[in-house]
């Protein structure tokens, strides 16, 4: 695993061990396991199991899976809650909170039936706790600070222990000052693989979290009180063009899983394929009940998984279908200038602001190919180029790259798709076509200025300007 560093073993001296609940009466622990950290923002190779049950490991988009150690029959992990710096896309970094060097934190992978022991060390400036979203476990391990356990103070380490009772797709996130800590990027994926290696097995299994930030141009820290007007719509705290592609081999069975920890729902749409919805946070969908889709909505706090066979080579877009969610650093108070002739105005402004470029009169697509100076630490609304020019996208957008001849664990970006001759849309250059006949829309005949809203509190006026007598109420005698 590239860019993976070791924090070293944390000895018992100077470290307080306290269980999220009673620690099963054991008298002593071995040294706390290592807490690996990752600084690289690119997708890492899957963490293939070398002992224990077989399973197809997941690939975390722009992320990685957390290594573990076996201690008797316990699988031990170590999470460190801490401030992190995350690159959202080339040219912009955010100062966030996360786990083990990144936001989101590393994916935890284990197998149904495993007994897991998860150490959580708090290096934040305030209390924290970790909730294992969707898991069945003892109430005292559920991770709600103040309700099911004491909060984890800064500098302390707590221990969570539970057995994984069902396979599926889960998350972890704080339940301590949740509004701030989740808004700062604290979250992670938790995948429990089936005990039977053949159960619903696929060739490639991808995971990512939907999250969002409001970060003003030139600043680095998200505005944690924002409720609706986010300007950075992310997959795993990355925005296009910083989101890595989903690289799959032709005819691979593919699963894509995602969870939503933003403040709104997201209809995720994939081009080129229909897929079967195979799982939710509640469990696996029975194959007989799985339904076909090309878009699947995911509400806040939910997770979804869908499966498909990658039998159509190409570079297929995958994105949130809310149009504002495929934009970066979008100002919500920008005026609409479509249809406005700003030619004369631009000349006058250019006299006092040389280099001024009028924009927006013909839509915003021109921004995708313009390379204009930007304030520090922000991104264009639309950016990213492909083989045919500007993609005019941002935010929650990536590409499923289906290629023939990929090795089983080859996830390197294969570059742009080489289209077979005659399969790319092209400009018509034949004989000039006559304008197509068009029907007319019905018209009321009223000019726009003739339509007025009547205030019922004010009397109607006659031609002489005097109030007209009020109409008799047919119910006045009732």
LINQUIWO-V443256 format. One record per residue. N is the residue number from 1. RES is the residue in three letters. OMEGA is omega in whole degrees, -180 to 180 (999 if undefined). D_LAST is the distance of its C-alpha to the last C-alpha in whole Angstrom. Layout:
<<N:RES:OMEGA:D_LAST> <N:RES:OMEGA:D_LAST>>
This chain:
<<1:UNK:-174:83> <2:UNK:177:84> <3:UNK:-180:83> <4:UNK:180:83> <5:UNK:-180:84> <6:UNK:174:85> <7:UNK:-176:84> <8:UNK:178:87> <9:UNK:177:86> <10:UNK:-179:85> <11:UNK:-177:87> <12:UNK:-179:86> <13:UNK:178:87> <14:UNK:-178:84> <15:UNK:-180:82> <16:UNK:175:79> <17:UNK:177:78> <18:UNK:-179:75> <19:UNK:171:73> <20:UNK:167:70> <21:UNK:178:70> <22:UNK:-173:73> <23:UNK:170:76> <24:UNK:175:77> <25:UNK:179:80> <26:UNK:-174:82> <27:UNK:-176:85> <28:UNK:176:85> <29:UNK:167:84> <30:UNK:177:86> <31:UNK:-180:86> <32:UNK:-177:83> <33:UNK:178:83> <34:UNK:176:83> <35:UNK:-180:80> <36:UNK:179:80> <37:UNK:-178:79> <38:UNK:177:78> <39:UNK:-176:78> <40:UNK:-179:78> <41:UNK:-180:74> <42:UNK:179:76> <43:UNK:-179:75> <44:UNK:179:78> <45:UNK:179:80> <46:UNK:-179:78> <47:UNK:-174:80> <48:UNK:-179:81> <49:UNK:179:82> <50:UNK:176:86> <51:UNK:176:85> <52:UNK:-177:83> <53:UNK:177:81> <54:UNK:172:81> <55:UNK:175:77> <56:UNK:-178:76> <57:UNK:180:76> <58:UNK:173:73> <59:UNK:-179:73> <60:UNK:-179:71> <61:UNK:-178:70> <62:UNK:-180:72> <63:UNK:-172:73> <64:UNK:176:75> <65:UNK:-175:75> <66:UNK:175:76> <67:UNK:178:80> <68:UNK:170:80> <69:UNK:175:83> <70:UNK:176:84> <71:UNK:-171:84> <72:UNK:177:85> <73:UNK:177:82> <74:UNK:173:80> <75:UNK:-172:79> <76:UNK:177:79> <77:UNK:177:77> <78:UNK:175:77> <79:UNK:175:74> <80:UNK:176:74> <81:UNK:-171:71> <82:UNK:170:72> <83:UNK:-179:71> <84:UNK:172:72> <85:UNK:-177:72> <86:UNK:173:71> <87:UNK:179:71> <88:UNK:175:68> <89:UNK:179:70> <90:UNK:180:73> <91:UNK:-180:73> <92:UNK:175:70> <93:UNK:179:71> <94:UNK:175:68> <95:UNK:-172:69> <96:UNK:166:67> <97:UNK:-178:67> <98:UNK:-178:68> <99:UNK:173:71> <100:UNK:173:75> <101:UNK:-176:75> <102:UNK:167:72> <103:UNK:-10:68> <104:UNK:176:67> <105:UNK:-179:70> <106:UNK:176:72> <107:UNK:173:71> <108:UNK:178:72> <109:UNK:175:73> <110:UNK:-174:74> <111:UNK:176:74> <112:UNK:-177:72> <113:UNK:178:74> <114:UNK:168:75> <115:UNK:-177:75> <116:UNK:174:75> <117:UNK:-175:75> <118:UNK:175:74> <119:UNK:178:75> <120:UNK:178:73> <121:UNK:-177:74> <122:UNK:174:72> <123:UNK:174:74> <124:UNK:177:70> <125:UNK:180:70> <126:UNK:178:67> <127:UNK:173:66> <128:UNK:173:66> <129:UNK:-179:65> <130:UNK:176:65> <131:UNK:-178:62> <132:UNK:-167:63> <133:UNK:176:60> <134:UNK:-177:60> <135:UNK:169:63> <136:UNK:-175:63> <137:UNK:176:65> <138:UNK:-175:66> <139:UNK:-178:63> <140:UNK:177:65> <141:UNK:-173:66> <142:UNK:170:63> <143:UNK:176:63> <144:UNK:-176:60> <145:UNK:179:62> <146:UNK:-179:61> <147:UNK:-177:59> <148:UNK:179:62> <149:UNK:169:65> <150:UNK:172:66> <151:UNK:177:66> <152:UNK:-179:69> <153:UNK:174:70> <154:UNK:178:72> <155:UNK:-178:76> <156:UNK:178:75> <157:UNK:175:75> <158:UNK:-179:73> <159:UNK:174:74> <160:UNK:179:71> <161:UNK:175:73> <162:UNK:177:71> <163:UNK:-178:72> <164:UNK:-170:70> <165:UNK:177:68> <166:UNK:177:67> <167:UNK:178:68> <168:UNK:-172:65> <169:UNK:-174:64> <170:UNK:179:63> <171:UNK:166:63> <172:UNK:180:64> <173:UNK:-178:62> <174:UNK:163:62> <175:UNK:179:59> <176:UNK:-172:61> <177:UNK:-171:59> <178:UNK:-177:58> <179:UNK:-179:56> <180:UNK:-170:59> <181:UNK:177:61> <182:UNK:177:60> <183:UNK:178:59> <184:UNK:172:62> <185:UNK:-177:63> <186:UNK:-179:64> <187:UNK:177:64> <188:UNK:-179:66> <189:UNK:178:66> <190:UNK:-178:67> <191:UNK:176:68> <192:UNK:-178:69> <193:UNK:179:72> <194:UNK:177:72> <195:UNK:177:75> <196:UNK:-177:76> <197:UNK:-178:77> <198:UNK:-176:76> <199:UNK:176:72> <200:UNK:-175:70> <201:UNK:176:73> <202:UNK:180:73> <203:UNK:180:76> <204:UNK:-171:74> <205:UNK:-175:71> <206:UNK:176:69> <207:UNK:172:67> <208:UNK:178:65> <209:UNK:174:62> <210:UNK:176:59> <211:UNK:-174:59> <212:UNK:-180:58> <213:UNK:170:59> <214:UNK:-177:58> <215:UNK:-178:61> <216:UNK:178:61> <217:UNK:179:64> <218:UNK:178:67> <219:UNK:-174:66> <220:UNK:-174:67> <221:UNK:179:65> <222:UNK:173:61> <223:UNK:-170:58> <224:UNK:-179:57> <225:UNK:180:54> <226:UNK:180:53> <227:UNK:-175:50> <228:UNK:-170:49> <229:UNK:177:51> <230:UNK:180:55> <231:UNK:176:57> <232:UNK:-180:60> <233:UNK:-164:59> <234:UNK:161:62> <235:UNK:-177:63> <236:UNK:178:65> <237:UNK:173:65> <238:UNK:176:67> <239:UNK:177:65> <240:UNK:11:66> <241:UNK:-179:69> <242:UNK:180:70> <243:UNK:-180:69> <244:UNK:177:72> <245:UNK:170:71> <246:UNK:-175:71> <247:UNK:-178:75> <248:UNK:177:75> <249:UNK:178:78> <250:UNK:180:77> <251:UNK:172:76> <252:UNK:165:75> <253:UNK:-172:72> <254:UNK:172:70> <255:UNK:174:68> <256:UNK:180:66> <257:UNK:177:64> <258:UNK:177:61> <259:UNK:-173:59> <260:UNK:174:56> <261:UNK:172:57> <262:UNK:-180:55> <263:UNK:180:51> <264:UNK:179:50> <265:UNK:-179:50> <266:UNK:172:53> <267:UNK:-177:53> <268:UNK:-174:57> <269:UNK:176:58> <270:UNK:-180:62> <271:UNK:168:63> <272:UNK:-174:65> <273:UNK:157:64> <274:UNK:-179:62> <275:UNK:177:62> <276:UNK:176:61> <277:UNK:-170:59> <278:UNK:-177:62> <279:UNK:172:61> <280:UNK:178:58> <281:UNK:178:58> <282:UNK:179:57> <283:UNK:-180:60> <284:UNK:174:62> <285:UNK:178:60> <286:UNK:-178:61> <287:UNK:180:63> <288:UNK:-178:61> <289:UNK:-179:58> <290:UNK:-176:59> <291:UNK:-179:57> <292:UNK:179:58> <293:UNK:163:57> <294:UNK:174:58> <295:UNK:177:56> <296:UNK:-178:55> <297:UNK:-180:52> <298:UNK:-179:53> <299:UNK:-178:51> <300:UNK:179:51> <301:UNK:-179:54> <302:UNK:172:55> <303:UNK:178:58> <304:UNK:174:58> <305:UNK:174:62> <306:UNK:-176:62> <307:UNK:174:65> <308:UNK:175:67> <309:UNK:-173:70> <310:UNK:-176:72> <311:UNK:179:73> <312:UNK:-180:72> <313:UNK:177:74> <314:UNK:175:73> <315:UNK:-172:71> <316:UNK:-180:68> <317:UNK:171:65> <318:UNK:-171:63> <319:UNK:168:60> <320:UNK:-176:57> <321:UNK:169:54> <322:UNK:-169:52> <323:UNK:179:54> <324:UNK:-178:54> <325:UNK:172:56> <326:UNK:177:59> <327:UNK:177:59> <328:UNK:170:61> <329:UNK:-176:61> <330:UNK:175:58> <331:UNK:-175:56> <332:UNK:180:52> <333:UNK:-180:52> <334:UNK:-179:54> <335:UNK:178:53> <336:UNK:-178:52> <337:UNK:-179:55> <338:UNK:-180:55> <339:UNK:-179:55> <340:UNK:177:56> <341:UNK:-176:60> <342:UNK:-175:62> <343:UNK:-179:65> <344:UNK:179:65> <345:UNK:-179:64> <346:UNK:179:66> <347:UNK:-178:69> <348:UNK:-180:68> <349:UNK:-178:67> <350:UNK:179:71> <351:UNK:-180:72> <352:UNK:178:71> <353:UNK:-178:71> <354:UNK:-180:74> <355:UNK:179:73> <356:UNK:180:69> <357:UNK:177:68> <358:UNK:-178:64> <359:UNK:172:62> <360:UNK:-179:59> <361:UNK:-178:59> <362:UNK:-175:59> <363:UNK:-174:58> <364:UNK:-175:60> <365:UNK:-179:62> <366:UNK:-179:65> <367:UNK:-177:65> <368:UNK:-177:66> <369:UNK:180:70> <370:UNK:176:70> <371:UNK:-176:72> <372:UNK:175:71> <373:UNK:-180:72> <374:UNK:170:70> <375:UNK:178:69> <376:UNK:172:71> <377:UNK:171:70> <378:UNK:-177:67> <379:UNK:173:67> <380:UNK:178:65> <381:UNK:178:62> <382:UNK:-177:64> <383:UNK:180:67> <384:UNK:-179:70> <385:UNK:174:72> <386:UNK:-172:73> <387:UNK:-179:76> <388:UNK:177:74> <389:UNK:-178:72> <390:UNK:-180:70> <391:UNK:178:67> <392:UNK:178:64> <393:UNK:173:63> <394:UNK:172:63> <395:UNK:-173:61> <396:UNK:-176:61> <397:UNK:174:63> <398:UNK:-175:66> <399:UNK:171:68> <400:UNK:-176:69> <401:UNK:-178:73> <402:UNK:-175:74> <403:UNK:173:78> <404:UNK:170:81> <405:UNK:178:84> <406:UNK:173:82> <407:UNK:-173:84> <408:UNK:-177:82> <409:UNK:177:82> <410:UNK:179:82> <411:UNK:179:79> <412:UNK:178:80> <413:UNK:-177:78> <414:UNK:-176:80> <415:UNK:-176:79> <416:UNK:-176:77> <417:UNK:175:77> <418:UNK:-175:80> <419:UNK:173:78> <420:UNK:-178:80> <421:UNK:177:80> <422:UNK:-177:78> <423:UNK:178:75> <424:UNK:177:73> <425:UNK:-173:71> <426:UNK:180:73> <427:UNK:175:72> <428:UNK:-179:72> <429:UNK:179:75> <430:UNK:-179:75> <431:UNK:-179:75> <432:UNK:-178:72> <433:UNK:174:69> <434:UNK:177:67> <435:UNK:179:63> <436:UNK:177:61> <437:UNK:-178:58> <438:UNK:175:55> <439:UNK:178:51> <440:UNK:177:49> <441:UNK:177:45> <442:UNK:-176:42> <443:UNK:-180:41> <444:UNK:-177:38> <445:UNK:179:40> <446:UNK:171:38> <447:UNK:-178:41> <448:UNK:-177:40> <449:UNK:-180:40> <450:UNK:-176:37> <451:UNK:-179:35> <452:UNK:174:33> <453:UNK:-179:30> <454:UNK:176:27> <455:UNK:-176:26> <456:UNK:-179:22> <457:UNK:-177:23> <458:UNK:-178:25> <459:UNK:173:24> <460:UNK:-178:25> <461:UNK:176:28> <462:UNK:-180:30> <463:UNK:-180:33> <464:UNK:179:34> <465:UNK:-180:33> <466:UNK:-180:30> <467:UNK:175:26> <468:UNK:178:24> <469:UNK:-179:21> <470:UNK:177:18> <471:UNK:-179:16> <472:UNK:179:13> <473:UNK:-178:10> <474:UNK:-180:9> <475:UNK:-173:5> <476:UNK:-179:6> <477:UNK:-177:4> <478:UNK:999:0>>
